[in-house]
Amino acid sequence: MTDRTSLIEDFLQAAGWAETERMLLAGDASNRRYDRLRRPDGQTAILMDAPPERGEDVRPFQQVAAYLSSTGLSAPEIYHADSAHGLLLIEDLGDDLFARLMAGDPALQEPLYRAAVDVLVQLHAAPLPDLPLCNAAWLIDMTAPAFEFYATERQEQPSAPFTHAFAPLAQELDAAPKVVILRDYHAENLLWLPERQGAARVGLLDFQDALLGHPAYDLVSILQDARRDVPPEIEAHMIDYYVAQSGTDPDTFRRAYALLGAQRNLRILGIFARLCLRDGKAHYVDLIPRVWNHLQNNLRHPALAPVARSIEGILPRPTPDFLEQLKSQCASIPTPS
């Protein structure tokens, strides 16, 4: 028995969940693992296993979950915690992921995306907690993976032309009112809870990296999904719906939406390339063309013309040959020790 296995058994014993059936529910692009526990009476809970020695920390999850619950939103309740060892026993919000429901019935896309926007409207009206800031410097720094892992000539930081073009636009956003941004707000992290009321009908997952940032950030996250196609008319309807519900200026918001969309998709390009090249997860390469298309759509906004010029010739188009070349180098870059 490994030390980690022994820790988990002791944790479950202390939580009163030792004699349960365990089933792997999910892993993700991080080092976290989720198991569903089932008691003989059918009661379930989720074990989050986030080893600190692998860079994980459950304390931000605990902090943000408590905050979200205080605003009337549906974050999982935390039943038992061992923060020092990266173990949480949390509420099981079920299996009705938005992505799964939409795949089964495309007619559900419009109402489910509208419900997701309702969550953002409610969240953005709530008092702000103490969280790190997503500002212009952070936005620029977070694009580094695109230049380090995806660019034709790789470098450890964003290129000087890109930074010169992007920085003034990002600095404009620093003056906008801040809201909580959950960052991984997409259809595979949202669960439908129809027995609840209002915005609480949307169960929230994977929010431990939350920051204070621009209101458009999470709308980009869910409407420009790296894992599934969102019909363009639904993206347009949801932007209009958010603008109407929040009372924000439409043109200013759409400009910010395009800028944050470009930033976010640049980062994802680099992360997916890194997951292949460094971490041996080649299947993420298959998602790159969709992310590239999102990036190009954002760069068509007139305000982003300088940004588009700054990366021309630096970031290659995801042709079949290029994607195969990426896959052929899978796990070729050593993981940092």
N, C-alpha and C positions, 0 to 999 in steps of 0.2 A: 504494500500500500504506500503510495507517494505521500509526501508531507501535505500537498494540496488536497488530496482526497481525504486525508484525516481531518484537516481543517474544516472541510465542507461537511463531513459527517458530524463533527462536534457542533458546528454552526446550526445544522438542521435539528440536532438533538435539543439544543438550547431553545430553538424556535418552536419546538413541538411538532416538527415535520419530519421526524426521522424515519418513521415507518410509512414510506410513500413510494409510489411508482414514479420513476424519473424518465423523461423523454426529452432528447435534444429538440429544442424549439427552433433555435436559430443561432448562427454566428454572423459576424458582419465583417466589414473591411478593417475593423480594429481587432484588438485582442480580447474582446468581451465574448462571453458565451452565455446563452440563455437556455435553461431547462424548465420544462413544465413538470410540476409535482402534482400528483393526484393521490388523495387519500381514499381509503376504501369506501367512504361515503360519497365520493364523487367531487368533493371540494378540491379546488385547484389553486395553485399559486405559482409564481415564476421565481426561479433562482437566477440571479445575475451573478456571474462569476467573472470578476474583473481584476486579474492579478496585478498588484502594484509593481511587482518586479518586472512586469512587461509594459510598464508605462501607464497603467490605468489608475484612475482615481474616482471612487464612487461619490465622494463628497459633493462635487458640483451637481450630480444627478439629484442627490438628496435636497440640496438647497433649491434648485429650480423646481423640483416636484412640489415642494412645500409652497413655493411662491405661486405656481400655476393653480394649485388647489385653492389657495386663498382668493384667487380671482374668479372662482366658480368654474374653472375648466377641469377637464378630466385627465389629470396625470395619475399614474398608478399610485395607490396607497402603499406606503412602505410598512410592512409588518414587523420586520426584524432586520437589524443592520450590524455588521462588523466592518466598519469603515477601514480600520487599520489593515485588514486582510482582503479588502475588496469584495465583500460578499453582502448581497442584499436579497431579502425575500420580499417580493412585491406582489401587488394585486395582479391577477390574470384578467386582462381586458378582453380576452377571447381571440377569435381567429378571423373576424370579419374585416380584414385589411381593405382599405379603399381600393388598392390595386387589384385585389382578387375579385371584389364585387364588380368593379368596372369591367374587368376582363370577362366575367360571366354574363354581364348585361350592360352593353354600352350606353343604354338609355339612362343608366344611373350616373353617368359622368357629370351632367349638368347639376343635378341636385347635390351630389356629394362634393363637388368642387365649390358650390355655393356655401355649403355648410362649413367647408374648410376656410373660406373667406370670412364667414361670420366669426370663426374663432379668432382670426387676426384682428378683426374690427374690435372685438371685446378685449383682446389682449392689449391692443394699442391704446385703449382708453384707460387702462389700469395704471395705478401708481407704479413708479419705477423702483425695482430692487437695486441692490448694490452688485453690479456686474461689470466686468471689463468693457472697455469701449471699442466699438468698431468704427475707427476713424480713417482718414485718407491714408495715413501711414500703414495701418493694418491692412487695408484693402490692397495696397501695392505689394506689401510683403507677401500676402497670401497668394499672389500670382506666381511666385517664384517657381513652384513645381513645373509650370508650363515651359519655362526656360531651361530648367535643370534636366527635365526628363523627356520633354516632347519636342523641343526645338531641334532644328537641323544641326546647329552647332550649340551644344549644350553649355550652359553657364550656371553658376550657383545663385544668381540673382536676376531680377528683371532687367531687361536691356535698357540702356540709357535712353534711346529714342522712345521706347514705350513709357518709361517713367516720366519723361518730359511731357509727353502728350496726355498721359492719364492723370497725373497729379493735379493740375488745375481743376479738372472736372470733378475729381474726387473731393477736393477741398471745398467745392461749392456745397457738397452734401453735409459737410461738418456743421453747417449753420442750421440744418433742418432739425426739427424736434426729434428726439430719440425715443425709441420704443424697444421692447424686448424682442430680439430676433432669435429664433430657435435654431436656425441654420440648416438643419437636416429635415426640413418641413416638406415632406412629399408623400405620395400615395402609399408607399410601403411602410411608412411610419405613422399612419393614421388608421384608427379602428372605428367602425360604426357601432354606436351604442344606442339603438333606437328607443330603448326603454327610458333613457334620460331626456332632459328637456333642454331646448335652446342649444347654445354652443357646447354645452356639456355632452351632447350626443357624439362628439368627436373625441375619441381616446387618443392621447398623445404619447409618443415614444421617442427615444433617442434625442433628448433635448439638453444633455449635459454640457454641451459646448455653447450654451446661450450667451449672448452679448447684448449690449445696448447699441443699436444702430438705426439705419434708415428704415421707414415703414415698407419700402418696396422690396426689401431683401427677401423675406419669406414668401412673398407673392411670386417673385422670380423662381424661388426654390421649388414651389409646387407646380407652377404652370410651365416651367421649362425643365421638365423632369428628364434626368439622364437615362432613366430606365424604361420609360413608356412614352408613347406619342400622345400629346394632348392636342385635340383638334384646334386649329388656329382660331376658329370662331368661338370656341369655349374660352381660350386664352383671352381673346378680345372682350368677350362678355364679362369675364371675371375681373379684368382690370377696370372696366366701366363700373361694375357693381361695387368694387372696393372704393373707387373714387367717389361714387354717389353716397355710399354709406359713411365714409370718413370725412367728406366735405373738403377734400384736398383739391388743389388746383390741377386740372387734368394735364395740361402741357408740362408743367414742372414735374409732375409725378411720372409721366411717361418718359421724360428725359432721364430721370433718376433710375427708372426701371430698366431702360436700355443700358445705362452705364453699369449698373450692378449686375445685369445679366451678362454683359461682356466679362466683367471681372470674375463672376462666379464660374462661368463656363471655361474661361482660361484656366482657372485653378483646377477644375475637374479634369480637363484634358491632361494636365500634368499629373494629377493624382492617379488617374487610370493608367497612364503610362508607367508611373512608379510602381503601382500594384503589380504590373506585369514584370517590369525589368528588375525590380529589387525583391519583390515578395513572392514571385512565382505564380501570380493569379492572372493567368492569360485571358480568362473570359471577360475581364473588364475591357479589353481591347475592342471587343465586339460592340461596345456601347459608344465608342469614340465618334463614329459618324454622326450620331444624333446630337451629341454635344457640340460638334463642329458646326452643324447647321444652326443650332441655337446661337452660337457665337456670331455667325455671319448675319443672322437676322438682326441681332442687336447692333452690330457695327453699321448697319444700313441707316441708323438714325443720323440725321445730318450733324448733330453735335459731336458724334463719335468719329467723324471723318479723319481727324488727326491720329486717333488711336488705330484705326484700320490701316492707315499708311505705315504706322510705326512697327507693325508686326508682319507686314507684307514681305515675303521671302524669308522670314525667320521661322515661322511655324508652318510646317508642310501640310498640304491637303491630305486628308486620310484616304488616300487611294488604296485599292486592294493590295497593291505591291508594298506600300508603306506599312500597312497593318500587318501583313505577313512578316515583314522584316522585324517589326516590334515583337511579334510572337516568337520569332526565331531567337531573340535575345532574352527570352523569359528567364528570370532569376540569374541574370548574368552580372548584376551589380550587387556587391556584398551589402548585407544589412548592417547599418551602423551598430557598433557594439555599445 
